[in-house]
Amino acid sequence: MSQKIYVGNLSFQTTDEGLSQLFGQHGEVLSAVVVTDRDTGRSRGFGFVEMEPTAAKTAIGALDQTEFEGRNLRVNEAKPREDRGGGGGGGRRERW
């Protein structure tokens, strides 16, 4: 089982590899992804790291509010993604 960690306030130059190396100092990183804009491909300033739960807790405690690449990171347990409803829409409305 693994735990997903939210990492906010990343520098726009931070890469997946850089994020992995930073968290790797606190345990094995299963995955590290900097979220990018799907249209421009540029960083959106946050990402997610997946680690074993004990290592994740250690990394969160060690890295939250610390400086990395010129920015103070916000690091905490990722919350489950909310269903935005999506789909549907586009239906025609009649005018009275």
C-alpha positions in Angstrom: 0.0 0.0 0.0 1.2 3.5 -0.7 0.3 7.1 0.2 -0.1 10.0 -2.1 1.4 13.3 -1.1 0.4 16.8 -2.4 3.3 19.2 -3.0 2.2 22.8 -3.6 4.0 26.1 -4.4 6.6 24.4 -6.6 8.9 26.5 -8.8 7.8 26.4 -12.4 11.2 24.9 -13.2 10.8 21.9 -10.9 10.8 18.6 -12.8 9.5 15.1 -12.0 13.1 14.0 -11.4 13.9 16.9 -9.1 10.8 16.2 -7.0 11.7 12.5 -6.9 15.2 13.3 -5.7 14.0 15.7 -3.0 11.5 13.2 -1.5 14.0 10.3 -2.1 16.1 11.7 0.8 13.3 10.5 3.1 12.5 7.1 1.7 11.7 5.2 -1.5 9.7 7.2 -4.1 7.2 5.1 -6.0 6.2 8.0 -8.3 6.7 11.7 -8.6 4.8 13.9 -11.0 4.7 17.7 -11.6 1.3 18.6 -12.9 1.4 20.4 -16.2 -1.1 22.4 -18.2 -2.5 20.2 -20.9 -2.5 23.0 -23.5 0.9 24.6 -22.9 2.8 21.8 -21.2 4.0 24.2 -18.5 4.0 23.4 -14.8 1.0 24.4 -12.8 3.1 24.8 -9.7 2.1 21.6 -7.8 2.6 17.9 -8.0 2.1 14.6 -6.3 4.6 12.1 -4.9 3.7 8.5 -3.9 5.6 6.8 -1.1 5.2 4.0 1.4 3.1 5.4 4.3 5.8 5.6 7.0 8.3 7.3 4.6 5.4 9.6 3.4 4.7 10.7 7.0 8.5 11.4 7.5 8.8 13.3 4.2 5.7 15.5 5.0 7.0 16.4 8.4 10.5 17.2 7.1 9.6 19.1 3.9 6.4 21.1 4.7 7.2 24.8 4.7 10.8 24.2 3.6 12.5 26.1 0.8 13.1 24.3 -2.5 14.3 26.0 -5.7 13.4 29.4 -4.2 9.9 28.6 -3.0 8.4 27.5 0.4 6.7 24.2 -0.2 3.3 23.2 1.0 3.4 19.4 1.6 0.6 17.3 3.0 -1.4 14.2 2.5 -3.3 14.3 -0.8 -7.0 14.4 -0.5 -9.0 12.0 -2.7 -10.0 13.7 -6.0 -13.5 15.0 -6.1 -15.9 14.0 -8.8 -16.5 17.2 -10.8 -19.6 15.8 -12.4 -18.3 16.3 -15.9 -20.0 14.8 -18.9 -23.4 15.8 -20.1 -24.2 19.4 -20.9 -24.7 20.7 -24.4 -28.4 20.0 -24.3 -30.8 22.3 -26.1 -33.0 24.5 -24.1 -36.3 25.7 -25.5 -37.2 29.3 -25.3 -40.7 30.2 -24.3 
